[in-house]
């Protein structure tokens, strides 16, 4: 998968459960599936050369970030995102 766009509206949408992002341009990002519902999970691994912006679906927030704000995922790092309500996704980072 290649990251694209620098905003929530232009980021590459992830549709698979497990995602490896291999091309990450500066300030580019991905967005979790728009149909994410409570109980759903998606994993993201940043195999690119730059930190990856991971956006929640529109109107949701990741952990303690503001609604629609991206989480920055470092290179060679994975995160499991779990939708826990209609307003929040939490992320569990790898080591």
C-alpha positions in Angstrom: 0.0 0.0 0.0 1.2 3.5 -0.7 0.3 6.4 1.6 -1.1 9.5 -0.2 -2.4 12.9 0.7 -1.6 15.1 3.6 -5.1 15.4 5.1 -7.9 13.1 6.3 -9.8 13.7 3.1 -6.9 12.9 0.8 -5.3 10.0 2.7 -5.3 6.4 1.2 -8.3 4.5 2.7 -7.3 1.1 4.2 -9.9 -1.6 3.5 -8.0 -4.8 4.5 -7.8 -6.0 8.1 -3.9 -6.2 8.0 -2.1 -3.4 6.1 1.6 -2.9 5.3 2.4 0.6 4.0 5.6 0.4 2.0 5.6 3.8 0.4 5.4 6.8 2.7 6.2 10.2 1.4 6.9 13.1 3.7 3.7 14.1 5.6 1.6 11.5 3.8 -1.0 9.3 5.4 -3.7 6.6 5.4 -7.2 6.5 6.9 -8.8 3.6 8.7 -11.8 2.0 6.9 -14.8 4.4 6.7 -17.1 1.4 7.6 -15.2 0.7 10.9 -17.7 -0.3 13.5 -17.4 -1.1 17.3 -15.5 -4.4 17.6 -13.7 -4.1 14.3 -9.9 -4.1 14.1 -7.3 -3.0 11.6 -3.5 -3.4 11.9 -1.1 -1.0 10.2 2.7 -1.6 9.7 4.8 1.4 8.5 7.5 -0.1 6.3 8.1 3.2 4.5 10.9 5.7 4.8 9.0 8.4 6.7 6.6 8.6 9.7 3.1 7.7 8.7 0.0 9.7 9.5 -2.9 7.3 10.4 -6.3 9.0 10.5 -9.4 7.7 12.1 -12.7 7.5 10.2 -14.4 10.9 9.9 -15.8 12.0 13.3 -13.8 9.5 15.4 -10.7 10.0 17.5 -7.7 7.8 18.2 -6.8 7.4 21.9 -6.6 10.9 23.5 -6.2 12.8 20.2 -8.8 15.2 18.9 -11.5 13.9 16.6 -10.2 13.5 13.1 -6.6 14.1 14.2 -3.9 11.7 12.8 -1.7 9.5 14.9 1.9 9.5 13.8 3.3 6.0 13.3 7.1 5.7 13.3 8.9 3.7 10.6 9.2 0.0 11.2 6.4 0.2 13.7 3.0 -1.5 13.8 -0.2 -0.5 15.5 -3.4 -2.5 16.1 -6.4 -0.2 15.9 -9.6 -1.3 17.6 -12.9 0.5 17.2 -14.5 0.6 20.7 -17.4 2.9 20.2 -19.0 5.2 17.5 -16.6 8.0 18.6 -13.3 6.3 19.6 -10.6 4.0 18.2 -7.8 2.9 20.4 -4.3 2.0 19.1 -1.9 -0.5 20.6 1.7 0.1 19.4 4.3 -2.5 18.8 7.7 -2.3 20.4 
